[in-house]
Amino acid sequence: MIHKVFPAITGRWQQLFLLLLLATWISPISAGDAGPDPARTVLAKRLNAILADLPEDTDAGIAIIDLSTGEILFSIDANNPMIPASNMKLFTTAAALDRLGPEFQFETKLLSPVEPLDGKLDGDLILRGSGDPSLVQEQLWRLADSVRKLGISRITGNIVMDDTYFDSRNYPDPSWQRIDNRYSYNAPTSAVAFNFNAVGVEITPGRKTGDRPAAVFEPFSPYFNLVNNAVTGGPNSRITLILDVKETGGACTLTLTGSLPINCRTQTYWRHLKQPAMYCGLTFHHYLTREGIRIDGAVIKGTAACPARVLTSHLSHPLAALLRDANKYSNNFMLEQILKTLGAECSGKPGSTESGLGVVRDYLIGTGMRLDGFQMFDGSGLSDRNRATPAQLVYLLRHIIRETTFCPEYISCLPVAGTDGTLKNRFKNGLRQRLIRAKTGVINGSTCLSGIVDGRKGEGLGFALLFNTPVNRHNHNKSIQDDILGALLDYRYPVTSP
């Protein structure tokens, strides 16, 4: 028909003209054809004004995209590899949900080479860990109670702690050793893990100045010996408490020194432990004896003899629930446990940081992500050798929202601005506060925030705001991030005059 409408156009030229005409009919008008978007122009001006308050020595990487189209709305050095701090958890979380599944559960087993007979277990009782990052005193007590319910009143052998599901390397990266402390945020990994491999000591002032403060550790365990050399200071005096930890053999000595004012509230100090299997084992021994079970042997580390039968076990909450706790409160220990579990489940036991990192990289490559400049040395982001670009972070977020079946579980584990987790006290602005979900990240010199503005129906905005500085300016950088989020909300939901 076209030769009747345009009789002068024939042959190959006729075909070319037809293709061009069809392309015009079916192709959407490009942004360039429509002219500049006034709202985006206003957004860019506002963001540039906000970012003008960053000190000159700040290395800033920013990527903001439209989640529905993938279109870049604003960027600064979006392909620059930067220290992402705990934003690295976003990569580990995605790989875990994809490879293990949201419903995956950790199982802690109690085994023995013999069957109990007439109330007696004539052999060892073995506790085999599988890296459960959420095993705390309630679950350990329930395991002890389940032994009682099996009718066992005496164990003639040892309580054996089998932690061979993971390798023996407790820290994921040598750069963690730069943190020369015993704080709980850099707790070591272990297949037999208990109470986040940490202990808390609560210190309450005495009744009068000069008294010993009350000090108790939680949970109670015969693994600990507490030496309290602290004193109660005068009203409004400085808090100078120091909690020292020494672990030798199968015991731990906690030594408390310094002072706290008499009008001070109870202080809680958390410290990580380097012998988690013995910590768990001695606590478990204590719970068994409280259940009226006599134990002839000792608590030791070892491997379950073959064959060994399962007497009972404990299953953790599903992975999706654990990741919710881990990410909302940025729990490094939990993410490192999950990373090693990825290695064990997907690459074979024993699970290691290296095998887990390999699983994460394979997952990211499978999404189509370009890993130029990407470097990952742990699962939590505590290593200062990690590198990721803002573009990689927003690519991951859009891929999860648009392409995966585990999107609801993933998004639900992000802190909600002004509501919970590490964003509870940030960006409280009434009705719009629940529209921001994002992962924070803070280590020395690094202040990062990546997440989504809205996201319903796979729409909204994805953002990655990474600020690396030679000195800590966390409060200043957080206020700039909050101003940027305010601008994104106004762009997404313009405020109109009545």
FIZA-231847 format. One line per field, with one value per residue (C-alpha): y, z, x; residue in three letters. Coordinates in steps of 0.1 Angstrom, whole numbers, plus 5000, padded with zeros to 4 digits. Layout:
<nodes>
py [Y  ...]
pz [Z  ...]
px [X  ...]
residuo [ALA  ...]
</nodes>
This chain:
<nodes>
py [5000  5024  5026  5041  5067  5075  5064  5080  5057  5022  4992  4993  5029  5020  4993  5017  5044  5019  5008  5044  5052  5021  5030  5064  5049  5024  5041  5062  5099  5102  5125  5146  5150  5160  5186  5188  5176  5207  5186  5168  5201  5214  5182  5184  5221  5212  5182  5202  5229  5203  5187  5220  5216  5186  5194  5194  5163  5142  5115  5113  5087  5090  5071  5078  5059  5055  5019  5014  5024  5021  5057  5076  5107  5120  5107  5117  5093  5065  5040  5050  5020  5032  5018  5008  4999  4979  4986  4955  4935  4942  4919  4891  4893  4890  4860  4843  4847  4835  4805  4793  4805  4827  4795  4781  4771  4764  4731  4724  4687  4665  4632  4602  4570  4550  4549  4558  4528  4528  4566  4563  4575  4553  4575  4610  4636  4656  4691  4697  4733  4745  4781  4792  4830  4832  4805  4822  4809  4801  4778  4762  4756  4740  4716  4706  4702  4679  4657  4653  4646  4617  4601  4606  4612  4603  4608  4587  4603  4639  4668  4672  4704  4697  4729  4713  4727  4758  4761  4772  4807  4829  4863  4869  4894  4904  4941  4932  4930  4968  4970  4962  4957  4931  4948  4927  4941  4922  4889  4858  4833  4797  4767  4763  4798  4811  4844  4861  4849  4877  4884  4914  4928  4951  4975  4994  5020  5011  5027  5052  5067  5042  5011  4983  4986  4956  4937  4907  4890  4877  4849  4832  4805  4787  4798  4831  4844  4880  4901  4934  4961  4990  5017  5040  5076  5109  5125  5135  5122  5107  5071  5055  5018  4993  4957  4935  4899  4871  4836  4808  4771  4766  4796  4834  4860  4893  4921  4953  4984  5022  5040  5053  5080  5072  5089  5070  5046  5009  5005  4975  4966  4939  4920  4892  4859  4839  4804  4803  4764  4762  4791  4773  4739  4749  4768  4738  4716  4740  4737  4699  4697  4721  4696  4670  4652  4638  4642  4621  4635  4670  4696  4692  4701  4672  4655  4633  4596  4577  4564  4588  4590  4622  4623  4657  4690  4727  4746  4784  4808  4810  4829  4858  4865  4863  4886  4911  4913  4913  4941  4964  4964  4959  4928  4920  4886  4873  4882  4866  4834  4834  4841  4810  4790  4800  4785  4752  4747  4757  4747  4720  4717  4731  4765  4794  4831  4825  4799  4821  4851  4830  4822  4859  4868  4840  4853  4889  4879  4859  4890  4906  4930  4943  4938  4964  4977  4954  4939  4919  4906  4899  4896  4925  4954  4958  4954  4987  4968  4963  4983  4988  5015  5034  5021  4985  4991  5006  4980  4953  4971  4974  4938  4925  4947  4939  4904  4882  4862  4871  4909  4911  4894  4915  4948  4939  4935  4971  4997  5020  5057  5072  5039  5011  4997  5020  5046  5048  5083  5097  5114  5116  5135  5122  5104  5101  5085  5049  5055  5053  5019  5019  5002  5023  5019  5035  5027  5050  5078  5061  5072  5053  5049  5028  5019  5029  5058  5041  5010  5000  4982  4981  5018  5046  5056  5037  5055  5049  5077  5068  5094  5085  5110  5110  5119  5110  5134  5110  5134  5160  5134  5119  5153  5157  5123  5132  5164  5144  5120  5150  5163  5128  5126  5161  5150  5118  5135  5172  5194  5215  5247  5245]
pz [5000  5007  4970  4964  4991  4982  4945  4939  4965  4953  4959  4988  4995  4999  5025  5044  5045  5058  5086  5096  5096  5117  5142  5145  5152  5179  5196  5227  5226  5242  5270  5247  5223  5251  5264  5299  5328  5350  5381  5375  5369  5402  5419  5405  5416  5451  5454  5442  5468  5495  5485  5485  5523  5520  5529  5500  5512  5510  5484  5475  5453  5446  5423  5422  5398  5388  5399  5372  5342  5355  5344  5362  5378  5395  5399  5411  5406  5405  5392  5417  5440  5476  5511  5516  5553  5563  5529  5520  5539  5510  5488  5513  5522  5485  5479  5510  5502  5466  5473  5507  5504  5529  5546  5554  5590  5610  5629  5661  5668  5698  5689  5706  5693  5717  5725  5760  5781  5815  5820  5812  5782  5784  5762  5750  5742  5712  5704  5667  5655  5620  5624  5639  5646  5668  5695  5729  5764  5759  5730  5747  5778  5756  5742  5778  5787  5756  5770  5802  5783  5766  5800  5804  5840  5837  5810  5816  5789  5779  5766  5732  5712  5675  5655  5624  5601  5597  5593  5622  5610  5634  5616  5580  5571  5586  5585  5614  5636  5632  5657  5689  5713  5726  5717  5705  5670  5659  5675  5660  5639  5649  5639  5676  5685  5715  5726  5696  5709  5735  5771  5787  5821  5839  5864  5889  5914  5950  5977  5987  5974  5978  5977  5952  5923  5917  5886  5870  5837  5813  5807  5838  5829  5848  5820  5837  5869  5876  5896  5906  5916  5906  5930  5932  5926  5938  5921  5885  5885  5853  5842  5841  5840  5822  5816  5808  5794  5797  5783  5791  5788  5793  5814  5812  5838  5836  5855  5862  5873  5875  5888  5879  5897  5923  5904  5872  5855  5851  5824  5802  5787  5760  5751  5725  5734  5716  5728  5719  5718  5755  5764  5749  5762  5799  5798  5783  5810  5836  5821  5820  5856  5865  5848  5872  5848  5862  5840  5847  5820  5811  5784  5755  5718  5693  5664  5665  5662  5632  5633  5656  5659  5664  5697  5693  5676  5676  5645  5642  5629  5591  5574  5564  5600  5611  5583  5594  5629  5614  5589  5610  5637  5615  5633  5619  5636  5621  5586  5589  5602  5573  5548  5560  5559  5522  5517  5536  5519  5484  5481  5507  5543  5562  5554  5551  5544  5511  5499  5510  5492  5461  5463  5466  5436  5415  5425  5416  5382  5376  5380  5352  5375  5363  5391  5379  5411  5434  5462  5490  5520  5545  5546  5570  5557  5587  5566  5553  5522  5508  5477  5459  5436  5441  5406  5418  5449  5430  5403  5430  5446  5412  5403  5436  5433  5396  5391  5423  5442  5475  5472  5501  5525  5513  5516  5550  5565  5558  5585  5581  5585  5616  5628  5636  5635  5628  5612  5641  5651  5616  5592  5612  5590  5598  5571  5547  5570  5562  5525  5531  5537  5537  5550  5570  5570  5593  5600  5604  5578  5560  5562  5538  5531  5504  5498  5483  5484  5482  5460  5458  5426  5417  5413  5434  5436  5444  5459  5471  5491  5499  5517  5524  5544  5560  5594  5610  5601  5606  5621  5594  5566  5581  5581  5544  5536  5553  5533  5501  5512  5518  5483  5468  5487  5474  5439  5442  5460  5452  5479  5463  5477  5488]
px [5000  5028  5037  5002  5007  5043  5044  5079  5095  5103  5125  5151  5143  5106  5116  5138  5112  5087  5110  5116  5079  5071  5098  5082  5048  5059  5088  5082  5092  5127  5135  5155  5126  5103  5128  5143  5121  5115  5111  5144  5161  5148  5160  5195  5198  5186  5209  5239  5231  5229  5262  5280  5281  5304  5341  5365  5383  5351  5351  5314  5298  5261  5237  5199  5177  5141  5133  5106  5128  5164  5169  5197  5182  5214  5249  5283  5312  5287  5313  5340  5348  5344  5344  5307  5309  5278  5262  5282  5255  5231  5252  5255  5218  5207  5230  5218  5181  5187  5210  5196  5160  5140  5128  5162  5168  5200  5199  5218  5219  5225  5240  5254  5271  5248  5211  5201  5190  5172  5178  5215  5235  5266  5288  5293  5267  5277  5264  5270  5266  5258  5266  5232  5237  5207  5213  5208  5202  5165  5172  5202  5180  5153  5179  5189  5152  5147  5175  5155  5124  5142  5144  5181  5192  5229  5256  5287  5308  5318  5299  5315  5313  5315  5322  5337  5309  5331  5368  5390  5396  5375  5380  5371  5399  5432  5420  5397  5428  5432  5403  5422  5393  5370  5337  5309  5306  5337  5329  5345  5327  5322  5300  5291  5280  5261  5247  5263  5297  5295  5288  5271  5280  5255  5270  5247  5261  5263  5241  5268  5301  5329  5308  5314  5288  5267  5280  5263  5270  5243  5238  5251  5277  5304  5327  5330  5348  5340  5365  5349  5374  5352  5339  5309  5319  5304  5274  5280  5316  5330  5324  5358  5348  5371  5360  5390  5386  5411  5404  5428  5421  5384  5377  5372  5381  5362  5379  5360  5379  5372  5342  5307  5287  5262  5234  5242  5219  5228  5256  5259  5293  5295  5326  5331  5346  5373  5364  5327  5326  5337  5314  5285  5296  5300  5267  5250  5266  5251  5216  5218  5227  5199  5176  5188  5211  5243  5274  5305  5327  5340  5332  5356  5359  5358  5341  5311  5321  5307  5281  5263  5225  5205  5188  5171  5177  5168  5158  5163  5138  5137  5166  5144  5135  5172  5182  5156  5173  5208  5202  5179  5205  5236  5248  5282  5284  5252  5262  5296  5279  5255  5284  5302  5270  5267  5301  5293  5259  5268  5305  5309  5320  5338  5323  5348  5348  5365  5340  5311  5326  5328  5291  5282  5303  5288  5253  5261  5276  5244  5223  5242  5261  5295  5320  5345  5363  5342  5362  5347  5367  5339  5301  5293  5314  5337  5368  5382  5395  5360  5350  5317  5304  5271  5261  5265  5244  5214  5217  5213  5183  5165  5173  5158  5127  5120  5134  5133  5107  5123  5118  5093  5117  5146  5129  5114  5148  5159  5155  5125  5134  5120  5105  5130  5165  5195  5172  5148  5159  5165  5142  5110  5086  5052  5032  5061  5086  5077  5084  5122  5139  5177  5208  5232  5269  5295  5331  5361  5358  5329  5293  5270  5233  5216  5180  5147  5122  5088  5091  5055  5046  5084  5084  5099  5136  5167  5197  5232  5249  5286  5308  5344  5365  5400  5385  5351  5323  5295  5269  5276  5274  5242  5225  5234  5221  5188  5186  5190  5163  5140  5147  5139  5106  5097  5106  5085  5056  5056  5041  5013  4998  4962]
residuo [MET  ILE  HIS  LYS  VAL  PHE  PRO  ALA  ILE  THR  GLY  ARG  TRP  GLN  GLN  LEU  PHE  LEU  LEU  LEU  LEU  LEU  ALA  THR  TRP  ILE  SER  PRO  ILE  SER  ALA  GLY  ASP  ALA  GLY  PRO  ASP  PRO  ALA  ARG  THR  VAL  LEU  ALA  LYS  ARG  LEU  ASN  ALA  ILE  LEU  ALA  ASP  LEU  PRO  GLU  ASP  THR  ASP  ALA  GLY  ILE  ALA  ILE  ILE  ASP  LEU  SER  THR  GLY  GLU  ILE  LEU  PHE  SER  ILE  ASP  ALA  ASN  ASN  PRO  MET  ILE  PRO  ALA  SER  ASN  MET  LYS  LEU  PHE  THR  THR  ALA  ALA  ALA  LEU  ASP  ARG  LEU  GLY  PRO  GLU  PHE  GLN  PHE  GLU  THR  LYS  LEU  LEU  SER  PRO  VAL  GLU  PRO  LEU  ASP  GLY  LYS  LEU  ASP  GLY  ASP  LEU  ILE  LEU  ARG  GLY  SER  GLY  ASP  PRO  SER  LEU  VAL  GLN  GLU  GLN  LEU  TRP  ARG  LEU  ALA  ASP  SER  VAL  ARG  LYS  LEU  GLY  ILE  SER  ARG  ILE  THR  GLY  ASN  ILE  VAL  MET  ASP  ASP  THR  TYR  PHE  ASP  SER  ARG  ASN  TYR  PRO  ASP  PRO  SER  TRP  GLN  ARG  ILE  ASP  ASN  ARG  TYR  SER  TYR  ASN  ALA  PRO  THR  SER  ALA  VAL  ALA  PHE  ASN  PHE  ASN  ALA  VAL  GLY  VAL  GLU  ILE  THR  PRO  GLY  ARG  LYS  THR  GLY  ASP  ARG  PRO  ALA  ALA  VAL  PHE  GLU  PRO  PHE  SER  PRO  TYR  PHE  ASN  LEU  VAL  ASN  ASN  ALA  VAL  THR  GLY  GLY  PRO  ASN  SER  ARG  ILE  THR  LEU  ILE  LEU  ASP  VAL  LYS  GLU  THR  GLY  GLY  ALA  CYS  THR  LEU  THR  LEU  THR  GLY  SER  LEU  PRO  ILE  ASN  CYS  ARG  THR  GLN  THR  TYR  TRP  ARG  HIS  LEU  LYS  GLN  PRO  ALA  MET  TYR  CYS  GLY  LEU  THR  PHE  HIS  HIS  TYR  LEU  THR  ARG  GLU  GLY  ILE  ARG  ILE  ASP  GLY  ALA  VAL  ILE  LYS  GLY  THR  ALA  ALA  CYS  PRO  ALA  ARG  VAL  LEU  THR  SER  HIS  LEU  SER  HIS  PRO  LEU  ALA  ALA  LEU  LEU  ARG  ASP  ALA  ASN  LYS  TYR  SER  ASN  ASN  PHE  MET  LEU  GLU  GLN  ILE  LEU  LYS  THR  LEU  GLY  ALA  GLU  CYS  SER  GLY  LYS  PRO  GLY  SER  THR  GLU  SER  GLY  LEU  GLY  VAL  VAL  ARG  ASP  TYR  LEU  ILE  GLY  THR  GLY  MET  ARG  LEU  ASP  GLY  PHE  GLN  MET  PHE  ASP  GLY  SER  GLY  LEU  SER  ASP  ARG  ASN  ARG  ALA  THR  PRO  ALA  GLN  LEU  VAL  TYR  LEU  LEU  ARG  HIS  ILE  ILE  ARG  GLU  THR  THR  PHE  CYS  PRO  GLU  TYR  ILE  SER  CYS  LEU  PRO  VAL  ALA  GLY  THR  ASP  GLY  THR  LEU  LYS  ASN  ARG  PHE  LYS  ASN  GLY  LEU  ARG  GLN  ARG  LEU  ILE  ARG  ALA  LYS  THR  GLY  VAL  ILE  ASN  GLY  SER  THR  CYS  LEU  SER  GLY  ILE  VAL  ASP  GLY  ARG  LYS  GLY  GLU  GLY  LEU  GLY  PHE  ALA  LEU  LEU  PHE  ASN  THR  PRO  VAL  ASN  ARG  HIS  ASN  HIS  ASN  LYS  SER  ILE  GLN  ASP  ASP  ILE  LEU  GLY  ALA  LEU  LEU  ASP  TYR  ARG  TYR  PRO  VAL  THR  SER  PRO]
</nodes>
